[in-house]
Amino acid sequence: MRSSLGRWVSGKDFFDRKAELKILKRHIENHNHILLTGQRRMGKTSITQELGQQLQAKGWTYLFCDVEGRKVQRM
């Protein structure tokens, strides 16, 4: 497995999350909202990217917006 610091993992580098993907996919397919939280570097982006790819293969639309490092303007 190669280092993927700063990026999400996919393909052969994405493993051992089948149970979590199954649960998330079931909730999405039942039209439920999901909030995924956790500490940094725990795989939140990787699992949502994998979930999005799997759902796209079933005809769903998946939109990913990376906002890390963006400045927030306070009003």
C-alpha contacts under 8 A as a table, 3 or more apart, distances in Angstrom:
res1	aa1	res2	aa2	distance
1	M	13	D	6.06
2	R	13	D	7.79
4	S	7	R	5.53
4	S	8	W	6.75
4	S	9	V	6.61
5	L	8	W	7.93
8	W	43	G	7.36
8	W	45	T	6.05
8	W	46	S	4.71
8	W	49	Q	7.82
9	V	13	D	5.71
9	V	14	F	5.52
9	V	46	S	5.44
10	S	13	D	5.46
10	S	14	F	4.73
10	S	46	S	6.80
10	S	49	Q	7.89
10	S	50	E	6.74
11	G	14	F	5.50
12	K	15	F	6.96
14	F	17	R	7.79
14	F	46	S	7.50
15	F	18	K	7.55
17	R	20	E	5.32
17	R	21	L	6.10
17	R	47	I	7.61
18	K	21	L	5.11
18	K	22	K	6.10
19	A	22	K	5.15
19	A	23	I	6.39
20	E	23	I	5.22
20	E	24	L	6.19
21	L	24	L	5.13
21	L	25	K	5.87
21	L	47	I	7.16
21	L	51	L	6.44
22	K	25	K	5.19
22	K	26	R	6.13
23	I	26	R	5.23
23	I	27	H	6.38
24	L	27	H	5.21
24	L	28	I	6.23
24	L	34	I	7.82
24	L	51	L	7.71
25	K	28	I	5.14
25	K	29	E	5.99
25	K	51	L	6.90
25	K	55	L	7.71
26	R	29	E	5.18
26	R	30	N	6.16
27	H	30	N	5.11
27	H	31	H	6.46
27	H	32	N	5.31
27	H	33	H	7.48
27	H	34	I	7.60
28	I	31	H	4.98
28	I	32	N	5.38
28	I	33	H	6.91
28	I	34	I	7.63
29	E	32	N	7.51
36	L	44	K	6.92
37	T	44	K	7.28
38	G	42	M	6.67
38	G	44	K	7.19
39	Q	42	M	5.99
40	R	43	G	7.96
41	R	44	K	7.61
43	G	46	S	5.07
43	G	47	I	6.08
44	K	47	I	5.42
44	K	48	T	6.26
45	T	48	T	5.16
45	T	49	Q	5.98
46	S	49	Q	5.13
46	S	50	E	6.17
47	I	50	E	5.11
47	I	51	L	6.00
48	T	51	L	4.93
48	T	52	G	5.95
49	Q	52	G	5.03
49	Q	53	Q	6.25
49	Q	64	F	7.85
50	E	53	Q	5.16
50	E	54	Q	6.24
51	L	54	Q	5.16
51	L	55	L	6.12
52	G	55	L	5.13
52	G	56	Q	6.01
52	G	61	T	7.97
52	G	62	Y	5.39
52	G	63	L	7.91
53	Q	56	Q	5.07
53	Q	57	A	6.31
53	Q	62	Y	7.55
54	Q	57	A	5.22
54	Q	58	K	6.77
55	L	58	K	5.06
55	L	59	G	6.56
55	L	60	W	5.30
55	L	61	T	7.46
55	L	62	Y	7.42
56	Q	59	G	5.01
56	Q	60	W	4.64
56	Q	61	T	5.74
56	Q	62	Y	6.34
57	A	60	W	7.25
67	V	70	R	5.55
